[in-house]
Each structure stands twice: as C-alpha cells, then as structure tokens.
Amino acid sequence: MESDNKFYTSEVMTGAPAEFKSDTQRLIYESLDSAGIPYTRIESDPGISMDDCLNIDRAFGIDTVKTILLTNRQKNRFWLYVTHARKAFITKEFGASLQIPRVSFADEDLMMSVLGTRHGAATPFGLLRPEAADVTFVMDRDVAARDKIVITDGDPCGFIAIAVSDLFRLIGRSPVLIENPAEIMLPEGM
C-alpha cells in the first residue's frame, strides 16, 4: 500500500518478520507468539513525523500513539510515556501530573541501554527487557481506554496493532494513568 506522498507501508500481516533487526525486536515477537497474543503488523518507511503516523494510521485503520522515554537530571529514573501521536508533549505538565521534578528526553544511549531501541522506536514492549524493570509506565487515560493501539515493534520501520489489554498482560503491568490536556495537532493542509 502506498499513499499519495510515496510513504511506503506494506499490507497488514500476521506473524513475526522473517528476520529480526535487534534483540529487542526478537524478544517482542517471541513473547507475543509464546503468549498466544494476536496482533497484526506492517512494515513501512521510518514512522517519525506526524504525516508518517497518518500513513500508518491509514494502513491499520487505527490511530498510532507516541511513546517517549523520559529521565530525570541524574539519569537514574525513567518514565515510559504513551500518549496521542498528535498531541503536544510538555515536560512541565507531565511532571506536574506525576508530582515529580521536570524530566527530559532520554538520549539514544540511554534508550539503547534501557529499552534496546533507538530514537523513533521507543515502545512499551521495551518493558519486557530486564533492564527496564524499574521504568515507570505512564499512559494517557484515554489512550489506555482504547480497544487497540499501534506501537513500534522496536524498529522505526515496524508497527504492531495490539489490544491494549493484551499489551498490559504481556508486559505484566498496568500504567500510571494521567490526563494530557494538550489539543490534538493536525498536520498542515487538514
């Protein structure tokens, strides 16, 4: 499937890819399959921008979400935040919601050491890794209330649609729920 702007998305598929791009991606698919959790997936061009997410949304018929790894100043506490793909993220509001000091985005080295992913591929599936055992899982209340969400499979070119309840069951934890008061941002021309 290709959209008008030539952003590549594959047809929707089931089952793991033939080859894994990382140990984290292998862990994700092996965990899904061994737990018998149903999912669908696509491969695409890197899904980084808001416009890219719209193409991925169209491929699945489900809105993607944005997953952000945050850290404190000392880089010894982490929060994995799942929010709307098209809502602004304001660190001050996030910190106030959790009554914590201001946080910042984790750099790529931290993302690799904690989640086993690079920028553009943060995923709640990264919480399966032992290195992420102490990461606080945070999600927007209305995102958690969805039946299904679309998240990366540990690579910015791979996306999985999964039932939210199955995601929570697989990673073995429920998120801390917060409200994101930001307005949904629409791409230019909409």
N, C-alpha and C positions, 0 to 999 in steps of 0.2 A: 504494500500500500504506500503510495506517495501522495503528499499534499501538493498544493499549488506552488509552495515555496521550495520544493525539492528536498524537504526534510524526510529522510528515509525512515520508515517504520515497516517492520516485517508484518506478516499476517500474525494473528493471535495463535499461539502454540500452547501445548501442554507438555509437561516433562522437562527434564533438565537439558541444558545445552550439551552438545557432543564433547566440547572442550571447555574447561574452566579457565578463567583469566586470573584467578587468585585462589589462595587457600580459603579465604573468607567466602568467596562465591561457591566453592565446593562444599564448605560447611553448610551454607544456606540450603542448597538443593538436596544434599544428603539428609539434612534434618527434616526438610519438608517431606521428602519421599519416605523416610523411615517412620515418620509420624502419620503418614497416610493423609496429609492435609492437601486438599485440592487447591490448585492455583492455575492461572494462565499467565503467559509471559509473551513479551515481544522483544525483539532486538531493534535498535534504532541508531541514528546518529546520536552523538552525545546530547543528552537532555539537560541542558544547563539553564537556558533562558526561559522567560515566561512564554514566548512564542513556541519554543521547543515543547514545553509542557502541554500547550494546546494541541499540538500534533499527537502527542502521546495520549492525551485525553480522548481524542477522536478515535484513535486506534482501539482503545478499550471501551469507550463509552462511559468511562468513569473518570472523575477528576483526580489528578495526581496530587500528592502532598509534597511539602518541602520538609526535609529532615536536616537539622542543624546540630552539630556538636559544639557545645559551649564549654568554657573553662573559666576558673577564677584566675586572679592575677598570679597566684603561686603555681598555677598549672598542676594542681594536685586534686581538684574536684571537677567532676564533669556532669553535664546535663545533656541528654539527647532529646531534642525538642522536635516534635512532629506537628506541623501547622499547615495551613492552607498554602498552596503553591503561589497564590496571587494575593497574599496579604503581606503588608509590610511587617518587618520584624524590628522591634525597638527594644534594645537591650535593657533600658531603664524600666520599661513596662514589664518585661519578662522577670527581671529581678524583683520588682515590687510585688508581682503576683505570687512569688515563692518566698518573699521576705528574705532575700539573700542579697549580698553586695553585687554590684554591677559585674557582669560577665563579658567575655569577648569570645570571638570565634576561635576555635581550636585551629592551629596551623596544621599543615599537611603531615608533618612528622608525628604530631600527637594523634591525628586521625588514623594514621597507619598503625601506630602502637596500640591504640585503644580499640578501634573498630575494624582495623585491617582494610581500610578503604582510603581512597584519595578524595580530594575535593570534587564535588559533583556526584559522589556515590555514597554519601552517608545514608545509612539505612537502619531501621530498628532491628533488622536481622543481625546487625553487628553486635547486638546484646547477647547473642548466643556464644560469643567468644569469652573465654575465662578472663581475658584482660579487661573486659567491660563489666565485670561483676559489680563494681561499686558505682557505676554510672547511674545517675538518677534519670529515669524515663519520664518524660513530660509530654503531654499531648493536649491540644485544644479540645475542649469538651465536645464541641460539635463535630470535630473530625472523628473523635472516638465513638460518637453515636452513629456514624455511617455504617451501612452494612458491609461495604467493601472499600478498600483504598488501593492506590497504585503507588508502589515504592520501588527503589532501585534494588537490584539483586547483587549489590556490592560493586557494580561497574556502571559508569555513566551511560553506557550503551545498552543496558539490560534493565527491563522493568517487569515487575510482577504485580498482578492483581490478586488480592487475597482478602478473605473475610476478616474483618477486624477481630472478631472473637477468636478465629484460628491463629492470627498473629499473636495475640496475647497468650494463648495456650502454648504455642510453640516456644516463645521466648521465656515462658514461665513467670511472667509478671504483668501486672496492670500498671498503667501510667498514673502519675500525678496529673489531675485534670485542672486546666486553667482556662480562663477566657482571654481571647485575643480580640481586643476592641477595634483593631485597625479595619479600615474599609478594604474591600476586595479591589485590587487594582486590575484594570482591564488593559490589554495591550493596545497600542496605538491603532487607530482605524476601526475600533469596535464601539 
